[in-house]
Amino acid sequence: MTRHIIATTEMPSFVESLRKNNVIAVSDGSGKDRIGSAAAVLHCTHTGQRIKATTMVQGNIQDQSSHRSELVGILMIVKIASMLHTEFDLTGTLITFGLDNDEARKTVIDEYHPSVKKPDYDIICDIQKRFASLPIKFNSRWIEGHQDKTNTDYDTMDIWTLLNIEMDIDAGVHRETHKHDNTNNIPLPNERTTVWLDNKKLAHFDKHELYSAVHGRAYSHPTDKRSWSCLQFWQIRETLSDQALTNIHWHVLGKAFRKYPNGKQRWLVKHETGQCGVERMHLRRKYRDHSQCPRCGQTDETTQHIIQCQATLATTEWNIHITLLSNWLTKYRTNTFLLTAILQRLQEWRNSSPKKGISSPR
Ligand SMILES: [Zn+2]
């Protein structure tokens, strides 16, 4: 027997059943073809009174999964409980919820906060924070799903199984009706930080997606810098030739970079991009009224100038480091011609002097 609550006058008796712990909750999600929907019910086992809800699952297409749909089912249960609590005060009430996806169930009841990299981080966090803030106790149980696929004798099934089958059907019906609805991801109330990419809110901190968005965009507009890849941007800014780009051993540089401590990595990125406290930036940020190098007095001190500065102090520092580099190259038995060539080119670059021929055995 089921009776949907349609009249507000029935609410007090439903809430009374909740307080007597006679109400159970069941949800189910469906995530076919990357379009997700979910259904949930709070059902009184004594009177058959119930509150039911169905919804589409908000999320970017790459985030849609049955796992996400199942989580949204749980979220609906918690939201309904929360709304009822605001209205009627359910302090001390116990609600047991059941679903057929044990991974989703275990994830939300985990005492630990999920990693920001975990898929569906946004919804998991929202549910966990709602659990923690409500004075209602939530228990959970796993329900063996899709039992009606092998056995259609409903008399042999318990209430949990029957409600799970009903929610499965409801989620499917809702999906069919609303499959063309807009399901863009939305910020959730308990999210402290959200990461957006191309006007889409990410469901978790997707490092690979962010990385490829920065370094390998498949499209670009010649005048819109925001659509350029990172490489394209730097090639234009530093007027690098295509050949120069292919000659850079990115993999080895990346490996060396990651060996630096975090602080030094941050410093190096700022230095290489010119965005640190050199006089050019000080002037631009209005910390100074000039941009002169404090050592040689040249205007427009950049990070590159720091290395190329011809002041005595800077030259001494340069020579010390060149000697260290030379010793290191010798220690690792670098070919003498290669060693000489590296040091010669570095010196020519520092002094902005013309490149001379490289002596080689050939
Ligand atoms: Zn200088």
Residues whose N, C-alpha, C, O or C-beta is under 5 A from the ligand:
A	BS01	ZN	C293 R295 C296 G297 Q298 C309 Q310
